[in-house]
Amino acid sequence: MKITVPAGSLRPARTTTVALGDVEVTLDDHDRTRPFLVLHGGGGVASVRGFANLLAERTHARVIVPTHPGFGGTARPAGPATTRDLAATYIALLDRLELADVTVIGNSFGGWVAAEMALLGSPRLSGAVIVDGIGIEVEGHQMTSVRGLAPAELAKLSWHDPAKAPRPPAVGGSGPSPDLAALASYAGPAMSDPTLLERLRGLDLPVHVIWGESDGIVTPEYGKAYAAAIPMSVFTVLPGSGHLPQLETPEELLGAITDLGN
Amino acid sequence: MKTSLTVTRIAHACQLIEIGDLRIVTDPWFSESATYHQGEPLAYDVASLGRVDALVISHEHYDHCNLDALVAGGFDLATPVFGPGTVTALAASKGFTRLHTIEAWESATLGELTVTATPGQHGVHEVTFVIKAHGRAVFFGGDSLRVPELDEIPARLGPLDLAILPVNGLCIRPAGLAQVVMDAEQAAALTAALNPAVALPHHYAFHSGQLGDRIITRGDQDPRHYTDALARLAPHVTTRIVLPGTPVTVP
């Protein structure tokens, strides 16, 4: 039977009471938007901004894109903070925003954060999409170290067609950028957690694992291991795409996310 | 004069059935999880439920047998529970004390109330029910598949005032899209066989979350498919699509 109801049309209205000084207003909130949380990788928020906009425009969704604290000139957490701490921070963010039925989408390091969020078991999160994520350790399919690589070499590993890679802005000064310093502090020197793969085996949330077929940083085999560890997962390979499908093939990535199951 | 019969959906398959002054709650579900959403507002929470004379529970799945939420909400554990052995064993473990185990075609009576289990089929052991009191009779279909034996109900148990049926034809994606709940067409065909005065669809707004609907479950969320099919197959049966919290009085 064909399901003819538009997505989300039978969602409940939430009834809340808002106190405004001496007056209390009771309201029904008919919110048909489906919330997404989009998490960037080491490339910073700029690497997902365009895709987040596309997702919001096409699906009429609410798309929330945080900048990981410490990236893009924002303040780093006061104390030491791991990837797991960052995941807990974002669950607290969903609580603060009172969002429900959230799907978290994360690319690269953001995919690792998405996996850690899923493992926290919050009822606010109803699914995760891991796009060329890092964080697990897979025998025989190690993540390619990107430390000290020239931009051209990094582009070759990250893009199916390196000619499409944007030219990195000329940055003054020397030493690692604040973004890389923040990434290193969350992800640790190995950029992975040896316990993650095993912990994923107990995950009871639906997860869509999507991989660029030409990803030279974490290969599709690595992606397959990511998906294989998660009981309720679906694995999709995107042809003609590398480590950053949201930049290289945004339409195809959107299609993979929204067409699943049709 | 007939005893009054009113049904109010609390959400999903959780219904408050009132026959005279008897208040019966079916398949309780009062919480939400990451991949189980009612998809419609809850008409009552445990605290606002008021007096309940009996719980009638078809099977032990979370969205039909949310005993933890009842216990947490301070529900009276001395409330009689009617259900198959799988349910009453679980209820006993949660501290419920008055348990009536009934399997298909077995009945239990408590004062004016008689609950008869009727056949059912689902991903786990499930029964459906005919609930009778004060001369009124209600079929409660839980979230069963359509099984042929259900067609025998009028012959074995007499005419029905009301039938409540699931209609979403839920399929489980990881199980090769195995169907575990009757769909709108099957529910309408069963309604024609049961021939009640009034038939109400339930168990359709449920969803597994925006990603879960694509990975875990597939269900028809449109109850109009049922009312349309019923208009074809049994046009004399009165049906209505009702929102949670709206009482329907059966004449």
Interface residues (C-beta under 8 A of the other chain):
Chain A: M1 I3 T4 V5 A7 G8 S9 L10 R11 P12 A13 R14 T15 R34 A100 D101 T103 G121 S122 P123 R124 L125 S126 G127 A128 V129 D204 L205 P206 V207 H208 M232 S233 V234 L260 G261
Chain B: E32 S33 A34 T35 H37 Q38 G39 E40 P41 G169 R173 P174 D183 A184 E185 Y204 A205 S208 G209 Q210 L211 G212 D213 R214 I215 I216 R218 D220 Q221 D222 H225
